[in-house]
Each structure stands twice: as C-alpha cells, then as structure tokens.
Amino acid sequence: MPHHLLLVEDDDQIAAPLIRTLEREDYAVERVAAGLPAIERVEAGGIDLVLLDLGLPDIDGLEVCRRLRAAQFAGGIMILTARGGELDRVVGLDVGADDYIAKPFPLAEMLARVRALLRRSTVAPAAAPAAAPVDAVPARADVVRIDAPARRVWVGDHELALTAKEFDVIALLGSEPGAAITRERLMDEVWDENWFGSTKTLDATIGRLRQKIEDSGARSRVETVRGVGFRLEIDPPDA
C-alpha cells in the first residue's frame, strides 16, 4: 500500500508539479489549499506525512502544525515555505514540524527528505486501549517505562502520546538508561545519517518530550550532558 501524503498548498503553480513528482514516486497524494481543511482531513485519518506551506489563506501554517500535534497526529510534518529565516525555522520545529525546506528547493532534495521522514514517521495502526505492559519492573506512578516492541511509553498506568520521532528518541535514550547518548548518534539513528536539516530539530523534539514527561508527573527526566548530548534518568536520586 502506498504512503498517503497530504499537500497543503494554495498556489496551483507550485502544487501541480509537486503532485506530479510525488505521484511518479508511487505516493498517494491529496491536496488541500487551506489550513482548516487540512486539519479536518488529517483528523479523519490515513495520512502518513503532511507537506505544509506556511502562507495559507485562512490560518498560518505554523498554527496548523501546532493544532495537528495538539490533536496527537503522529505522522511526519514537513514545512515547505518561502520564509527562510532562522526564526521561522526554529518556531516551526518548536511547534512540532519534523523538517523545514525553503522555496525554491530542488525536487530531488525534497524527495530525499520525504523518504527519510517516512522511514521514521509512518503512522502505526491505532491500537485499542489496553492495560499498561507487564514487565519485570513493578509499575510506579512516577517513572517512565518504555515498551519498545509496542512503541508505547507509560508513566504508571498513563500512556504518553508521542510522535514517531519523540518515541524513537526516548527509546534510544532508554536503551541505555543513565548513559550519555551523543547528539550525533541520536541524529544518525533517529533521523538517519543522510539527514539534510538542522540539528535544531533534535532540540525541539527533546523539548517537547521533556514537557510531556514533566506534565505526566514523572520523576524521570531527559538531562542535557553539556558538550555531548542527552541521557534519560529513569529514577533519578532525590536532589
């Protein structure tokens, strides 16, 4: 079954060649020309990746991105925009975008980024509600537990709603709890060694992950190891 992409672009002259290029790669492509219809389409399900313009006629693309992540959309979001400033890139990543490419861009580069995101961000089939996983560690209401095969993360009996990349980051950190994982390793294994974008996407993902862990009331923390990377403290000692 082909990956299903949603192109959110109001300019017909830009949208038409993008759709042709993507369809030649055997992607199923839908297109909407405004932000609110994009949100409605994604919430209906079945979208693996959103290609999102920022300059939309109804609401700003950054607000679309923010609402999709607030609605727990776990697929990839790539921003396509004529805004090339550093501030816009950082804000886009902060609100949940996985990648950001400024117009005009080579189609080959755009396709490479799409392939990289789909490898990491394809939406898994929705799972029915279930009890927290049973493992050798007794369930505690204040520590993070990672069920890697099921791609689920729990704090006590509460499941954290994570995007694909947020899960990949915490799973890698949790594979060696307490150990420092370098930024380079995180980028290579989560975004792959051919990643084109800024490493600020890692910082934005870490920021969202930290907030979700903190909001859950967990003692567990993602700590910065200055000059190296990050580590996951599952059950840190009392300060």
Buried (B, 14 or more C-beta within 10 A) or exposed (E): EEBBBBBBBBEEEBBEEBBEBBEEEEBBBBBBBBBBBBBEBBEEEEBBBBBBBBEBEEBEBBBBBBBBBEEEBBBBBBBBBEBEEEEBBBBBBBBBBBBBBBBEEEBEEBBBBBBBBBEBBBBEEEEEEEEBBEEEEEBBEEBBBBBBEEBBBBBBEEBBEBBBBBBBBBBBBBEEBEEBBEBEEBBEBBBEEEBEBBEBBBBBBBEBBBEBBEEBEBBBBBBBEEEEBBBBBBBEEEE
